[in-house]
Amino acid sequence: MEAAITILALLLVAFFALGVYATVKAVGAAKRGVDRTITQARRTVEDTTLRAKSFGQVGVAGDLAQLRLSLRTSMRATQDALHAGVAEDASLAESVALFRRLSAHGLELDEELRRLEREPDRATVAALLPKLRERTQRITHSAESLRWAARDRARQFADDDLDALNAQIDVEAGALRHWTVEEPSPAPGAPASASSDHRPGAEWPEPAPSAGASSTADEAWAGQPAEEAPQAITGPDPRQQTAYPWQKTTRPETTN
């Protein structure tokens, strides 16, 4: 009796602990979702504000807003391109690591530009603009180099896959066009074609078909494979699906 009570108590404790764990995980996931939504909304508002300042203001304020907008746009586009490609191409892992280091410089520059937007001494800020613009161009150029290199690599893999697919389709199309029709063998006792003894004006009567010849012809055709009956159009069985060249596959990591 005491053993049953102990087991029941342990089960209750286990169920309670499992419920607490599931609740904590759900709350954490919901919190992360809310944080991502808030971050995305804040980023959208800030980008919209910068775009409005870059087009609506002149002078130092407009230049700073233009630099920040160019920096943020280039870095975000590179980040999206690398993160989307690294799942298929393991060679992009090093590029992602380099971009993280570049992002540290980008975030530092963006924060500096943000502080200068609130700086009342516009003359000093105007004197710093050439160096800030050069620094922004260096960071965005590096980001664009990584982004376009990743895109060129993905395009090259797509071209290679397409070339292989075209070659296979050409081979298959050629095989489908090579068909032959086997002629039936002549029946025993059938008359041969006109011989050299044929005299002009002579008429050759057509022999009447005999039952033996007919049965022999049937036997000659009986060995031909019958055409397969058309199959019903059904959905493909996912367990029997075959990988084709056009399906995306994980690309091999290069050592270059």
Buried (B, 14 or more C-beta within 10 A) or exposed (E): EEEEEEEEEEEEEEEEEEEEEEEEEEEEEEEEEEEEEEEEEEEEEBBEEBBEBBEEBEEBBBBBBBBBBBBBBBBBBBBEBBEEBBEEBEBBEEBBEEBEEBBEBBEEBBEBBEEBBEEEEEEEBEEBBEEBBEBBBEBBEBBBEBBEBBEEBBEEBEEEBEEEEEEEEEEEEEEEEEEEEEEEEEBEEEEEEEEEEEEEEEEEEEEEEEEEBEEBBEEBEEEEEEEEEEEEEEEEEEEEEEEEBEEEEEBEEEEE
